[in-house]
């Protein structure tokens, strides 16, 4: 059952990514005020990375965790946002940060799925 939930979350995240406009970020660009947010909204490549990361985060955030796991997951998200803020409007810094976060989320999701018992 857990495997089915995980796979369903991944499929939903993939569908959301494919249906989203190419320049849509995972947050409301009309409300973007910080330099990092404005940079993501203004740069189609960064916006695409943000959308990909948002879809992966959606899937990852729905995976059931043992005690403490959900708190760790939230801490990781806050750390990413703090690091993104430190990048400011620097596109190279933001690209590196997003690429690393996407790889980490993919790895965490894959590890979770591999640890699940077979159907």
C-alpha positions in Angstrom: 0.0 0.0 0.0 2.8 2.4 0.9 4.4 1.7 -2.5 1.2 2.5 -4.2 0.9 5.8 -2.3 4.5 6.7 -3.2 4.1 5.9 -6.9 0.8 7.8 -7.0 2.4 10.8 -5.5 5.3 10.7 -8.0 2.8 10.4 -10.9 0.8 13.3 -9.6 3.9 15.4 -9.3 4.9 14.5 -12.8 1.5 15.4 -14.1 1.6 18.8 -12.3 5.0 19.5 -13.8 3.9 18.7 -17.3 0.7 20.7 -17.0 2.3 23.8 -15.5 3.3 26.7 -17.8 7.0 26.7 -18.6 7.7 29.9 -16.7 5.7 29.3 -13.6 7.6 29.0 -10.4 6.4 27.0 -7.4 5.4 30.3 -5.7 3.3 33.3 -6.8 5.6 35.5 -8.9 3.1 38.4 -8.4 4.1 38.4 -4.8 7.9 37.9 -5.3 9.7 40.5 -3.3 13.1 39.1 -2.4 16.0 39.2 -4.9 16.1 35.4 -5.2 12.4 35.1 -5.9 12.5 37.9 -8.5 15.5 36.2 -10.2 13.6 32.8 -10.4 10.5 34.5 -11.8 12.5 36.5 -14.4 14.6 33.6 -15.6 12.8 30.8 -17.5 15.6 28.2 -16.8 15.5 29.0 -13.0 11.7 29.0 -13.1 11.7 25.5 -14.7 14.2 24.3 -12.0 11.9 25.7 -9.3 8.9 24.0 -10.8 10.7 20.7 -11.0 11.9 21.0 -7.4 8.3 22.0 -6.4 6.9 18.8 -8.0 9.5 16.6 -6.3 9.0 18.3 -3.0 5.2 17.7 -3.4 5.9 14.0 -3.8 8.5 13.8 -1.1 6.4 15.6 1.4 3.6 13.1 1.1 5.8 10.0 1.8 5.1 8.7 5.3 8.1 9.1 7.6 9.1 7.6 10.9 9.1 9.8 14.0 11.4 12.7 13.5 11.5 12.3 9.7 8.9 14.9 9.0 10.7 17.4 11.2 14.0 16.7 9.3 12.2 17.1 6.0 10.9 20.6 7.1 14.4 21.5 8.3 15.9 20.6 4.9 13.2 22.7 3.2 14.0 25.7 5.5 17.7 25.3 4.9 17.2 25.3 1.1 15.1 28.5 1.3 17.8 30.2 3.5 20.5 29.2 1.1 18.4 30.4 -1.8 18.0 33.8 -0.1 21.8 34.0 0.3 22.2 33.6 -3.5 20.1 36.7 -4.0 19.8 37.4 -7.7 22.9 35.4 -8.7 21.6 33.0 -11.4 24.7 30.8 -11.3 24.4 30.4 -7.5 20.7 29.7 -7.8 21.2 27.1 -10.6 23.8 25.2 -8.5 21.5 25.3 -5.5 18.4 24.1 -7.3 20.4 21.4 -9.2 21.7 20.0 -5.9 18.3 20.2 -4.2 16.6 18.4 -7.1 19.3 15.6 -7.0 18.8 15.3 -3.2 15.0 15.0 -3.5 15.3 12.4 -6.3 17.7 10.4 -4.2 15.5 10.6 -1.1 12.4 9.5 -3.0 14.4 6.6 -4.7 15.7 5.5 -1.4 12.3 5.5 0.1 10.8 3.5 -2.7 13.7 1.0 -2.7 13.1 0.4 1.0 9.5 -0.5 0.5 8.4 -4.1 0.5 7.3 -5.6 -2.8 3.7 -5.5 -3.7 
